[in-house]
Amino acid sequence: MSIPAPTVGELDPSIRLLLGPGPSPVHPRVYRAMTTPLLGHLDPEFLGIMNEVQAQLRYVFQTTNPFTIAVSGTGSAGMEAALVNVIEPGDTVIICAAGVFGNRMADIVGRAGGKLVKLEVPWGQVFPHAAIEDALEKHAPVKAVGIVHAETSTGAMQPIDGLGKLCHAHGALLVVDTVTSLGGIPVTVDAWEADAIYSGTQKCLSCPPGLAPLTLSPRALDSVRARKTKVQSWYLDAGMVADYWAEGKRVYHHTAPITMVYALREALRLVAEEGLEERFARHRSNSAALIAGFAALGAKPLSPEGSRLPSLNAVTPPEGVDEAAVRKYLLTEHDIEIGGGLGPLAGKLWRIGLMGYGSSQANVLAVLSAIEQGMKKQGKAVAPGTAAAAALRAYDAA
């Protein structure tokens, strides 16, 4: 007996304004690039496009690292690639975990056979470099230190300046998660002296999920070449993938997601056209206005000023407000998606992404007005336009 074909209608998803923790809104030019006809993954024209993407990524990462690629996979694939290539069984690895993604790094260390040293601070806070230095001294020799620059689950922004030099002074590599920061706030790989840095395409680069920008320093590559054991993952083995991306070699490794490479190329063109400093200023301005609007509603940021992401804004709702009900109201009545809290912050947080193309004054005013209406549905007395007015005052004062 044959299995009958399922009845599936034409694809027609709702049109949402994506202001959650990701994915972010995609620029129309990126969508258009994705309709470009396919080339073969070893076609000389496509290899030339790969070269262009590598050069563009070096600009956004602010690095001269020859090994700068886009891993075929989401940001989590970038995380795994960065870690499994530098960690061998028995290596001591320090992970700074103050949120979901720091804890995910810690999990990967164990799966790779590393000896985990886990540093923790309350979610929403950042790590003082002195605490990392103490751990480096106490647990020497340390192979690597892993830390999240932009913790998506809390909205905290970790200072990285000086950390690479500190790690190198103790013989350790520095691994940095920039999934929610690349293209939205400064990421300066060479100035940081960072060694393995990864990101994702679906956040501040305003591209669909599917690729993970990754750059490895010469120091990290030397460590990979000196391994005594094979990399745990065949697919993410940097030595093998490097030969596919290396100009002049192009040894077949896997079939790249060609359409996603087209998309990333166009997304990175948009970043360069705007300019990094201008892009960073736009993210800061829109975040400041959003926070001002929330303050007028009685909602407070989770992280203190100076340690707060402008790309992912985490705020605690006013007392007595059902945060999940407001999120549901936004989705069903306004087609606006925002995120809630995770782990110990579940039910206690709103997470609003203002990333890349989605970071705009129009989106700030739209989400604030919708949240204000959602609060009024719960009986909260809010004068109409309170949040938007506060946000506009913040724009005027900037």
ZATIPA-270167 format. One record per residue (C-alpha): x, y, z. Coordinates in nm, 3 decimals, m for minus. Example, Ala and Ser with C-alpha at 12.3 -4.5 7.8 and 13.67 -1.06 7.14 Angstrom:
2
PT        px        py        pz
PT     1.230    m0.450     0.780
PT     1.367    m0.106     0.714
This chain:
398
PT        px        py        pz
PT     0.000     0.000     0.000
PT     0.147     0.336    m0.099
PT     0.149     0.634     0.134
PT    m0.076     0.912    m0.004
PT     0.069     1.258    m0.065
PT    m0.024     1.511     0.201
PT    m0.246     1.802     0.103
PT    m0.043     2.120     0.143
PT    m0.165     2.459     0.025
PT     0.037     2.744    m0.118
PT     0.277     2.898     0.133
PT     0.124     3.214     0.280
PT     0.269     3.302     0.622
PT     0.163     3.613     0.809
PT     0.370     3.927     0.754
PT     0.530     4.005     1.089
PT     0.743     4.292     1.214
PT     1.030     4.094     1.366
PT     1.146     4.286     1.673
PT     1.242     3.987     1.886
PT     1.586     3.842     1.958
PT     1.614     3.715     1.599
PT     1.570     3.671     1.316
PT     1.560     4.039     1.232
PT     1.383     4.208     0.938
PT     1.553     4.140     0.604
PT     1.632     4.428     0.370
PT     1.444     4.413     0.035
PT     1.776     4.417    m0.151
PT     1.879     4.099     0.031
PT     1.555     3.929    m0.071
PT     1.619     4.031    m0.432
PT     1.973     3.890    m0.418
PT     1.824     3.557    m0.310
PT     1.632     3.531    m0.636
PT     1.958     3.536    m0.836
PT     2.003     3.217    m1.042
PT     2.225     2.952    m0.890
PT     2.583     2.884    m0.989
PT     2.770     2.566    m0.911
PT     2.956     2.574    m0.581
PT     3.290     2.530    m0.764
PT     3.203     2.755    m1.058
PT     3.482     3.015    m1.105
PT     3.222     3.293    m1.083
PT     3.092     3.163    m0.751
PT     3.446     3.128    m0.617
PT     3.495     3.495    m0.702
PT     3.180     3.578    m0.503
PT     3.325     3.384    m0.209
PT     3.638     3.599    m0.229
PT     3.422     3.911    m0.216
PT     3.233     3.784     0.087
PT     3.559     3.711     0.268
PT     3.685     4.065     0.205
PT     3.352     4.210     0.321
PT     3.359     4.000     0.640
PT     3.713     4.117     0.720
PT     3.583     4.474     0.705
PT     3.289     4.408     0.936
PT     3.504     4.202     1.177
PT     3.783     4.466     1.148
PT     4.049     4.201     1.093
PT     4.319     4.104     0.846
PT     4.288     3.733     0.933
PT     4.328     3.525     0.615
PT     4.096     3.263     0.767
PT     3.768     3.456     0.754
PT     3.476     3.257     0.618
PT     3.103     3.197     0.639
PT     3.032     2.857     0.795
PT     2.741     2.675     0.631
PT     2.508     2.672     0.931
PT     2.345     2.908     1.182
PT     2.525     3.101     1.455
PT     2.527     2.792     1.676
PT     2.732     2.615     1.407
PT     2.978     2.904     1.429
PT     2.996     2.857     1.806
PT     3.063     2.487     1.770
PT     3.321     2.542     1.493
PT     3.512     2.794     1.702
PT     3.524     2.570     2.007
PT     3.573     2.218     1.870
PT     3.866     2.330     1.655
PT     4.067     2.472     1.944
PT     3.971     2.222     2.216
PT     4.122     1.877     2.249
PT     4.029     1.616     2.511
PT     4.177     1.713     2.847
PT     4.226     2.082     2.765
PT     4.128     2.323     3.041
PT     3.882     2.582     2.909
PT     3.735     2.877     3.099
PT     3.382     2.976     2.995
PT     3.221     3.295     3.120
PT     2.852     3.209     3.146
PT     2.589     3.466     3.240
PT     2.308     3.364     3.009
PT     2.183     3.098     2.771
PT     2.464     3.129     2.519
PT     2.749     3.129     2.767
PT     2.598     2.812     2.909
PT     2.576     2.666     2.559
PT     2.949     2.728     2.513
PT     3.009     2.544     2.839
PT     2.807     2.247     2.716
PT     3.014     2.226     2.397
PT     3.338     2.222     2.597
PT     3.220     1.909     2.778
PT     3.111     1.743     2.454
PT     3.456     1.811     2.305
PT     3.624     1.642     2.602
PT     3.756     1.961     2.756
PT     3.797     2.025     3.127
PT     3.543     2.299     3.197
PT     3.604     2.587     3.437
PT     3.280     2.783     3.449
PT     3.272     3.141     3.572
PT     2.933     3.289     3.653
PT     2.779     3.623     3.747
PT     2.406     3.703     3.782
PT     2.228     3.714     3.446
PT     2.233     4.069     3.311
PT     2.575     4.149     3.456
PT     2.918     4.133     3.290
PT     3.249     3.979     3.394
PT     3.528     4.190     3.545
PT     3.857     4.110     3.376
PT     4.017     4.063     3.718
PT     3.796     3.759     3.780
PT     3.906     3.607     3.449
PT     4.271     3.675     3.532
PT     4.229     3.504     3.870
PT     4.084     3.197     3.698
PT     4.368     3.191     3.443
PT     4.622     3.189     3.725
PT     4.437     2.938     3.940
PT     4.371     2.682     3.666
PT     4.688     2.715     3.456
PT     4.760     2.596     3.198
PT     4.442     2.707     3.022
PT     4.387     2.635     2.653
PT     4.112     2.890     2.587
PT     3.874     3.143     2.740
PT     3.524     3.167     2.590
PT     3.303     3.471     2.642
PT     2.988     3.622     2.490
PT     3.024     3.981     2.369
PT     2.649     4.032     2.328
PT     2.438     3.799     2.543
PT     2.109     3.767     2.356
PT     1.923     3.622     2.654
PT     1.993     3.919     2.883
PT     2.084     4.221     2.667
PT     2.419     4.254     2.844
PT     2.724     4.386     2.655
PT     3.056     4.243     2.776
PT     3.370     4.462     2.752
PT     3.632     4.276     2.546
PT     3.912     4.536     2.512
PT     4.231     4.407     2.674
PT     4.101     4.054     2.720
PT     4.300     3.906     2.431
PT     4.625     4.044     2.568
PT     4.536     3.907     2.911
PT     4.464     3.560     2.773
PT     4.782     3.553     2.564
PT     4.992     3.652     2.866
PT     4.872     3.325     3.023
PT     4.913     3.117     2.708
PT     4.539     3.095     2.637
PT     4.332     3.162     2.326
PT     4.032     3.398     2.334
PT     3.701     3.279     2.182
PT     3.429     3.544     2.141
PT     3.060     3.514     2.055
PT     2.952     3.816     1.846
PT     2.623     3.673     1.717
PT     2.414     3.971     1.832
PT     2.682     4.237     1.794
PT     2.846     4.200     1.450
PT     2.723     4.485     1.232
PT     2.536     4.658     1.516
PT     2.802     4.756     1.770
PT     3.181     4.773     1.734
PT     3.352     4.438     1.683
PT     3.727     4.494     1.648
PT     3.888     4.152     1.623
PT     4.247     4.262     1.565
PT     4.237     4.535     1.829
PT     4.088     4.286     2.076
PT     4.362     4.033     1.988
PT     4.084     3.774     1.979
PT     4.151     3.432     1.828
PT     3.825     3.259     1.734
PT     3.529     3.488     1.670
PT     3.194     3.382     1.531
PT     2.859     3.539     1.452
PT     2.532     3.476     1.269
PT     2.366     3.634     0.968
PT     2.015     3.678     1.111
PT     2.080     3.949     1.368
PT     2.243     4.287     1.296
PT     2.340     4.185     0.942
PT     1.967     4.159     0.855
PT     2.006     3.845     0.650
PT     1.810     3.520     0.687
PT     1.958     3.259     0.923
PT     2.181     3.003     0.758
PT     2.543     3.120     0.765
PT     2.785     3.184     1.052
PT     3.068     3.431     0.990
PT     3.386     3.295     1.150
PT     3.739     3.430     1.171
PT     4.044     3.260     1.323
PT     4.370     3.432     1.409
PT     4.705     3.289     1.296
PT     4.759     3.192     1.660
PT     4.435     2.991     1.657
PT     4.524     2.826     1.327
PT     4.864     2.726     1.465
PT     4.682     2.562     1.754
PT     4.454     2.373     1.513
PT     4.753     2.252     1.309
PT     4.931     2.134     1.625
PT     4.641     1.914     1.739
PT     4.725     1.560     1.846
PT     4.369     1.442     1.777
PT     4.126     1.497     1.492
PT     3.865     1.769     1.528
PT     3.551     1.619     1.683
PT     3.338     1.732     1.386
PT     3.420     1.637     1.028
PT     3.183     1.901     0.887
PT     3.324     2.185     1.100
PT     3.694     2.090     1.080
PT     3.859     2.427     1.013
PT     4.153     2.272     0.834
PT     3.927     2.105     0.580
PT     3.686     2.398     0.539
PT     3.981     2.636     0.500
PT     4.090     2.452     0.187
PT     3.749     2.514     0.033
PT     3.758     2.887     0.110
PT     4.131     2.937     0.044
PT     4.193     3.127    m0.280
PT     4.405     2.913    m0.511
PT     4.304     2.584    m0.345
PT     3.926     2.545    m0.348
PT     3.931     2.179    m0.249
PT     3.577     2.038    m0.246
PT     3.444     1.995     0.107
PT     3.067     2.042     0.090
PT     2.806     2.212    m0.126
PT     2.781     2.567    m0.001
PT     2.433     2.723     0.038
PT     2.478     2.939    m0.270
PT     2.163     3.147    m0.229
PT     2.261     3.233     0.129
PT     2.606     3.342     0.013
PT     2.435     3.575    m0.236
PT     2.220     3.710     0.049
PT     2.515     3.767     0.280
PT     2.710     3.944     0.006
PT     2.426     4.193    m0.041
PT     2.374     4.236     0.334
PT     2.742     4.318     0.375
PT     2.724     4.563     0.083
PT     2.453     4.747     0.277
PT     2.673     4.761     0.586
PT     2.963     4.908     0.388
PT     2.741     5.161     0.210
PT     2.611     5.293     0.541
PT     2.951     5.282     0.713
PT     3.028     5.111     1.040
PT     3.034     5.421     1.260
PT     2.709     5.552     1.114
PT     2.549     5.212     1.162
PT     2.663     5.192     1.524
PT     2.532     5.544     1.592
PT     2.192     5.450     1.445
PT     2.166     5.147     1.675
PT     2.260     5.356     1.980
PT     2.010     5.632     1.896
PT     1.716     5.398     1.844
PT     1.795     5.198     2.156
PT     1.816     5.514     2.368
PT     1.476     5.627     2.240
PT     1.323     5.286     2.307
PT     1.457     5.281     2.663
PT     1.323     5.634     2.720
PT     0.980     5.522     2.602
PT     0.987     5.222     2.830
PT     1.091     5.439     3.124
PT     0.778     5.647     3.070
PT     0.576     5.326     3.102
PT     0.757     5.215     3.418
PT     0.965     4.943     3.251
PT     1.335     4.924     3.341
PT     1.638     4.783     3.157
PT     1.782     4.466     3.306
PT     2.147     4.567     3.259
PT     2.300     4.892     3.388
PT     2.394     5.173     3.151
PT     2.733     5.106     2.997
PT     2.675     4.730     2.994
PT     2.361     4.741     2.782
PT     2.322     4.622     2.424
PT     2.167     4.867     2.177
PT     2.085     4.580     1.941
PT     1.891     4.366     2.193
PT     1.702     4.560     2.459
PT     1.602     4.359     2.765
PT     1.358     4.533     3.000
PT     1.156     4.425     3.303
PT     0.784     4.506     3.256
PT     0.605     4.733     3.502
PT     0.478     4.567     3.816
PT     0.147     4.389     3.768
PT     0.183     4.353     3.389
PT     0.154     4.004     3.242
PT     0.447     4.013     3.001
PT     0.337     3.703     2.808
PT    m0.013     3.843     2.756
PT     0.132     4.164     2.614
PT     0.356     3.968     2.377
PT     0.058     3.762     2.262
PT    m0.144     4.081     2.208
PT     0.136     4.232     1.997
PT     0.157     3.923     1.779
PT    m0.216     3.865     1.729
PT    m0.333     4.228     1.705
PT    m0.032     4.408     1.558
PT     0.174     4.134     1.388
PT     0.475     4.242     1.596
PT     0.705     3.981     1.744
PT     0.909     4.051     2.057
PT     1.081     3.802     2.286
PT     1.029     3.696     2.644
PT     1.278     3.592     2.910
PT     1.464     3.261     2.912
PT     1.581     3.038     3.196
PT     1.566     3.216     3.532
PT     1.430     3.527     3.355
PT     1.128     3.347     3.205
PT     0.815     3.551     3.269
PT     1.020     3.849     3.391
PT     1.148     4.012     3.074
PT     1.071     4.161     2.736
PT     1.348     4.135     2.477
PT     1.317     4.379     2.189
PT     1.558     4.349     1.901
PT     1.649     4.664     1.708
PT     1.895     4.499     1.475
PT     2.027     4.606     1.138
PT     1.746     4.700     0.898
PT     1.501     4.665     1.189
PT     1.668     4.940     1.392
PT     1.459     5.242     1.292
PT     1.260     5.523     1.448
PT     0.942     5.392     1.287
PT     0.986     5.052     1.453
PT     1.066     5.207     1.791
PT     0.746     5.410     1.785
PT     0.540     5.117     1.654
PT     0.645     4.872     1.923
PT     0.614     5.126     2.205
PT     0.263     5.225     2.095
PT     0.156     4.862     2.067
PT     0.296     4.774     2.411
PT     0.123     5.077     2.558
PT    m0.207     4.953     2.415
PT    m0.138     4.601     2.543
PT    m0.085     4.736     2.894
PT    m0.410     4.932     2.878
PT    m0.588     4.605     2.790
PT    m0.473     4.483     3.132
PT    m0.617     4.789     3.306
PT    m0.294     4.987     3.334
PT    m0.369     5.360     3.327
PT    m0.145     5.500     3.055
PT    m0.211     5.831     2.881
PT    m0.222     5.774     2.504
PT     0.111     5.847     2.336
PT     0.310     5.853     2.661
PT     0.582     5.616     2.543
PT     0.609     5.757     2.191
PT     0.636     6.112     2.324
PT     0.920     6.013     2.555
PT     1.099     5.840     2.270
PT     1.063     6.146     2.045
PT     1.206     6.368     2.318
PT     1.507     6.135     2.333
PT     1.555     6.168     1.957
PT     1.532     6.547     1.982
PT     1.789     6.556     2.260
PT     2.041     6.338     2.074
